[in-house]
Amino acid sequence: MISPPLRLVPVTELQLGKTYLIQEKREEYQHLKFKGTFVMNDYPISHYHTAMTHFTGVIGRGNHPQPNIRLQEAYWNYYEADANLRAWTNFVLREITGDPSFQANL
């Protein structure tokens, strides 16, 4: 199976109302993954602090809803999936195979 293209998004470029994939940065906790809609950032008041990022509509492991979360930037990566590329790939593969219901396992 091919992984969908993901783009790492810096905390300063997160867009209000957009859904992101969220993954723990530390290797021993990278199994912690969520999907949530970005709400806002609380930016640090000094260089000793990090931004706190707020998400709503969070979906966790097993496709279960989670409470709204607030995450410390130092520990989390935020990704956006390229749904347009996925749709285009399926369209092209349907044309090539001649099967209108073909779905690539991206």
Secondary structure in CASP SS format (residue, H / E / C, confidence):
PFRMAT SS
TARGET T0000
AUTHOR 0000-0000-0000
METHOD secondary structure of the structure
MODEL  1
M C 1.00
I C 1.00
S C 1.00
P C 1.00
P C 1.00
L E 1.00
R E 1.00
L E 1.00
V C 1.00
P C 1.00
V H 1.00
T H 1.00
E H 1.00
L C 1.00
Q C 1.00
L C 1.00
G C 1.00
K C 1.00
T E 1.00
Y E 1.00
L E 1.00
I E 1.00
Q E 1.00
E E 1.00
K C 1.00
R C 1.00
E H 1.00
E H 1.00
Y H 1.00
Q C 1.00
H C 1.00
L C 1.00
K E 1.00
F E 1.00
K E 1.00
G E 1.00
T E 1.00
F E 1.00
V E 1.00
M E 1.00
N E 1.00
D E 1.00
Y C 1.00
P C 1.00
I C 1.00
S C 1.00
H C 1.00
Y C 1.00
H C 1.00
T C 1.00
A C 1.00
M E 1.00
T E 1.00
H E 1.00
F E 1.00
T E 1.00
G E 1.00
V E 1.00
I E 1.00
G C 1.00
R H 1.00
G H 1.00
N H 1.00
H C 1.00
P E 1.00
Q C 1.00
P C 1.00
N C 1.00
I E 1.00
R E 1.00
L E 1.00
Q E 1.00
E H 1.00
A H 1.00
Y H 1.00
W E 1.00
N E 1.00
Y E 1.00
Y E 1.00
E E 1.00
A E 1.00
D C 1.00
A H 1.00
N H 1.00
L H 1.00
R H 1.00
A H 1.00
W H 1.00
T H 1.00
N H 1.00
F H 1.00
V H 1.00
L H 1.00
R H 1.00
E H 1.00
I H 1.00
T H 1.00
G C 1.00
D C 1.00
P C 1.00
S C 1.00
F C 1.00
Q C 1.00
A C 1.00
N C 1.00
L C 1.00
END
